[in-house]
Amino acid sequence: MIQRVAKRVIINRGRDKSLRHHHPWIFSGAIQKVEGTVVPGETVQVVDSDGNIIGYGAYSPQSQIAVRMWSFEPGEEIGPEFFRGRIQQAYQRRQQLIPLLHTDAIRLINAESDGLPGLIVDRYGDFLVCQFLSAGAEFWRAELITILQELFPAASLYERSDVEIRAKEGLPLRKGLLSGVEPPEVIEIYEHQCRFLVDIRNGHKTGFYLDQRDNRQQLAAFAAGREVLNCFSYTGGFTVPALLAGARQVTNVESSAAALELLERNVALNGCDRQRIENQEADVFHKLRHYRDAGRSFDLIILDPPKFAESKSQLASASRGYKDINLLAFKLLRPGGILFTFSCSGQMVPELFQKIVADAALDAGRSAQIIGRLSQAPDHAVEVQFPEGGYLKGLICLVD
């Protein structure tokens, strides 16, 4: 279907500057009036206070982000052909990147940064894992699935819309097969010289942290001969490249027994010596304090925690969490040690994250230099008008 737009969202005077720069979000506080009865996800015409058309977006009455923009082209029709064009454009971009990525697991569609707010599609071999995270993506779900089936006829589609962000949109959590064959327990993928088993049905995000691909390669350059502590290790995304690069020992700390079990399988899959890993099923905060009190030390520490801040209201507590784990890491590093530290919280801007790490080093009584800055892999590209898309930030620190 093609949705004829008869309903309007009028923006308060002076609150349309970001829209003029094609930022895709409209917060509820910027809206003067909604004309007509709009169902969640329905397309609305967005106009300024003088009635001038700015573009078209999906309305989400339960979210603080009340409208996510589909298009800034006056008169553009939002329907299957529009979405087909956007999906084809996203795929064409990835085709330019694929020779550089050295993997068969990539992000095909990256939501707002590909002009498709709320839609995530990751490819793992012959499977496409889809997330419909916004009211607009949910409204057009059937059409989007049909287009993906037509453009990728050999692929099976699996849904992982079982993330809490959907609750903010008033949507239920959902997952399961959309088309094709049921995925096996795990899917084997390759990434540079590494191979990984991925559980797309139950794993974090869509099964694996594809956004850390380049950073895993960076880590490998520092790992040879070092004793490594991998915190929040999940299924061994950093463990395997460290071992293949010649790390002397890798200690993995992870609260999920299932993740550690898959980590063990990934170590075996890559022919690594099981004797060179030590797995600890534990809370990272508690384990780091235990290591500190026991006088244990390491040559290289990786801190890749889950998102600590889902909203601005959680930023203060998240900052304390980041400060805590980084302070403990600085205390556990031997002189000449390396810290890889990350935040995937979109609310945590790089400047604040660097300040937190700097304060942690100061309180730990350590001197450190930033020798590298890290971000998300290129298939997770960030639209220049949407800096919020650059959620992953990391630092490589050399500690005296």
N, C-alpha and C positions, 0 to 999 in steps of 0.2 A: 504494500500500500504506500501511497504518498500522502503525507499528512498536510492538509491545507491549514495554514496557520491563521486562526481568527482571534486568538487570545493574546493579550499583551501584558508585558511587565514594564512598568514605567520606573525609570531610575531617578532618584532624587537629584536635584540640581547640585552640580559640583561633585557628584560621586561617580562620574562616568570616565574619569581620566584613564584608569587602568584599562577599561574596555576600549578606549580609543587607541591604546597601544596593544590591543588584541590579547590581553590577559583573559583566560577562559573562565574565571570564577566571578560570580556575583554573590556577595554575602547578603544575608537577609536584611541587615541594617541599611543597605544601600537602596532598597526598594521602596518607592513611594506608594505604589499601588499595583495590584494585580487585577486586570480586567477579565471577567469571565470566570467560570468554574473550571479549574485546571486539575486534571488527574495527575498523580505522580508520574514523572517521566515524560509527560506530554510536551511537545514542542511549543514554545511561545515566541512571539516576536518581542524583541527587546528594543525599547525606544528611550530616548532621553526625555528630559522634562519638557522639551518643546515639541515632542512628537516625532523627532527624526529617528529613522530606523538605524539601529546599531548592528543588529544581526539577529540570530536565532539560537535558542538554547533549550535545554531540557530542564523543566521545572521540578524542584524537589522540595515540597513544603515542610518536610520534617528535618531537613538538614540545615545547618548554619550556612552552608554553601547552597543558596536557594536556586541558583541557575548555573549550569555548566554549559558553556557556549559550544554549539556545533559549528557555526559559521558566522563570519562577519561580512558576508556578501549579501547586500539587500536583494531580495527577490529570489534567493537560492531556495530550491525545494529540498526539504529534508525527507528522504525516503530511501528505498533500497539502492537506487543508482548512486545517490550521494555516498552511502556507506560502502558500496562496492568500490567506488573511486578512492575513498580514503584508505581502505584495506589494501587495494592494489598499490597505492602510493607507498604505504608502509612496507610492503613486501619488496618493492623495487629498491627502496633504501637499504633493506637488509641484504639484498642480493649483491649490492656493492661492497658490503662489509664482510659477507660470508668468507671470501678467500683470506681475510685477515684474522678471522676469529679462531680457526683451527679447532672446530668443534662441530658436533651434530646436535647440539642443544643450545637454542638461541631464543631471545625474545623477538617475536614477530611484530607484535603490536604493543606499544607502550603508552596507552591511555591518552592523557592530555597532550603529551609530547608528540603524538602522531595524529592529533586532531580528533581523537575518539575518546572523550572523557569517560572514565570508568570501565573501559574495555582493556583487559590484559590477555594476550595470547602468547604462550610459550610453546616452542616445539622441542620435543624430546624424541629424536628419531622419527618414527612414523606416527607419533601421537601429538595432537595439539591440545594443550591444557588451557582452558578458558576461564576467565573470571569476569563476571558482570557485577561491577562494584558500585554503580550509581543507579539512580532511578531512571535516568535516560537510557543507559545500557540495558537495564532490565526491561524497559518499555519496548525496545526494539530487539529484544533477545531472539525471538523466533526468526526474524529477518536476518540478523547477524549470523546465526547458526547456518541458515540456508546458504548465505554468501560464502562462508568459510568452507562448507561442504562442496560448493561448486568450484571454488578457486583451488582447493586442496583435496581433490577427489580420492587420493590414495591414503589420506590420513584418517585416523580415528579421532573423534573429539571427546574430551572428558572435561567435565565441569568441576571447578574448585571454588565455587562462590560460598565457601564456608568460613568467611573471615568476618571479624566483628565490625569492620567499617560499614558493612551492609546494614547493620542495625541502626546506624546514624541516618540512613536513608529510609528507614522504616521497612526494610526488606528482610525476609527470613533467610537464614543460612541454608545453603543447598550445595550438594555435590552429587556426581554420578555420571554415567555414560550418556553422551548426547547422540553419538552415531558411531558406526563401525564396530570394532571388537573390544571386549573388555580388556583393560590393560593387565599385564601379568603382575605378579607380586612386586617385582622390581624391573626397571628398564635399564639396560646398560648403555651408557653414553661415553664418548671420549672427549677429552679436552687437552689439547697439546699432547704431551706424552702420557697423560694420566687417563685412567678409566674409572668410571664411577657407576655404582648401582643406585638408581633413584626410585623412590616410592612416590609416584605421582598421585596416588589415591589418598595417602595419609600424611605425606611429608610436609614440612614447613613451606609456606608460600605455595608454589606450584610443584614442590618436590625437592628443589635444590636452589642454592643461592647463585643463580647465574650471574648476578650483578658483580660478584667478587672474582670473576674469571681472571682478569688482568692482574688483580692484586695477589692472587695465588701464584702467578708467574713471578711477580716481584719478590714474593717471599722466598721462592726457590733460590733466588740469586744470593740470599743471605744465609741459607740453612746449612751449608756443608760444614760438617765437623762440630756443629753446635748442639747443645742440649736445649730442647724447645719445650715450652709450656703453651699448649693450645687451649685457651679458655672459651667456653661455649662452643665446643668443637663440632657439635652436630654430627654429621656422618663422615667427617674427615676431609672436607674440602681443602683445608690447609695442611692436614697431616700427610696426605699422600704425596703432594709435590715436595714437601720438606724431606720426606724419607727418600724419594727418588733422587733428590739433589744431594743426598749424603749426610743428612742430619744424624748425629750420633745417637740420639734418643728423643722421642716425642712423648710427653705426658699430656693426655687429653682429659679435660674436665668437662663433664656434660651431665645435666640432671636427668636426661631421658635414657633409660636402659635400651629402648628400641633403637635409638640413634647410635648408641655405642655398639650395639650388635651389628648394625649395618656398616659402621666404621671398620669393625674387624673384618667384615667381608670385603670392603674396599681395599684394605691393606693387603689381604690375601690375593685379591684380583690382580693387583699390580706387582705381585711377586716380592713384596717387601717382607723382611724378617720380622716375625711377630715379636721376637725378643727385644726389638728396638722401640716398642710402644708400651706405655703404661696407661691404662684406662681407669679413671676415677668417676664413678657415678655419684655426683655430689653437687651441692649448691656452690657456684663459683665464689661468691662472696665469703662463704664459710671456709672453703678450701684454701683460698688465698691467705686468709688469716692463719689457718693451720700451718701452711708452709712458712709464713713469716715467723710464727712462734717456734717452729721446729728448726729455724735457721737454714732452710733450704734455699737454693739459688739456681738461676738459669741463665743461659746465654742469649736466649731469644724468647720473647713472650708475645702471644697474639691475644688481643682482646677484641672479640667480635660479638658483642652482646645483642640480644633482641632489642626492638624498639622500646626505649624507656619512656618516651613522651608521645602520647597519642594526640594531645591537645596542648594549647598554651598554658592551661591551668596546671598541667603536669610538669611543666618545664623546670620549675625549681627543684622538685623532688628528683627528676631525671638528672639534673646537674649534680646533685649530691651523689647519686649512684655512679655516674661517670667519674666523679672526683675520687670516690672511694676505691673503685677497682684500679684506676690508674695510679693512685698513691701506693697501693699495695704492690702493683707490678713494678714500680720504680724501686721499691725496697727489696724486691726479689731478684732484680737483675744484677749480674756480676759486672764489674768494671769493663767497659767496652761492649756491653750488651746492647741488644736491639729490641725496641718495642714497636710492634705493629698495633695501633689502636684505632678503633672505628666507632662511628655512630651512624645508625641508619634512621635516626629520628629526624623527620623533616623539619620539626620545630627547632632543632638544634642547628643554628647557623655556624659556618666554619669558624668565624671569629670567636664566638663563644666557646666552641669546642676546644680551640687552641688555648684559650685562656684557662679553661678547666684543666687541661693537661699540664700547662705551665704551672698553675697553682699546686697541682699534685706533685710535680717534681720538686718544687720549692719546699713544700711541707715534708717531703720524703728526704730532704737534704741532699738531693742529687742534681747534678748539672747535666743538661741534655741539649742536643742540637736536633732540629728538624732537618732530616736529609732527604725527605720525600713526602709528597702530598698525593693522596689516593682518592679515587672517585669510582663511579660505577662504570661497567664495561660499555663499549660503544653501541651495542645493540639496545642499551638502556639510555639512549641519547636524550638530551634535554632540549626542548624547544626554547629558543632564546627569549621569548616573551613569557616564559613560564619557569622562573628560577626555582620554584618549589619542587619541580621535577628532579632537581639535583639533591636527592635526599641522603645519599651515601657519601660520607666524607671520612678520610682516614689520614693518619700521620705515621711516618716512619721516623723514629727517634733513636739517635745514637747516644748512649748514656755513659758518662764518665764514671 
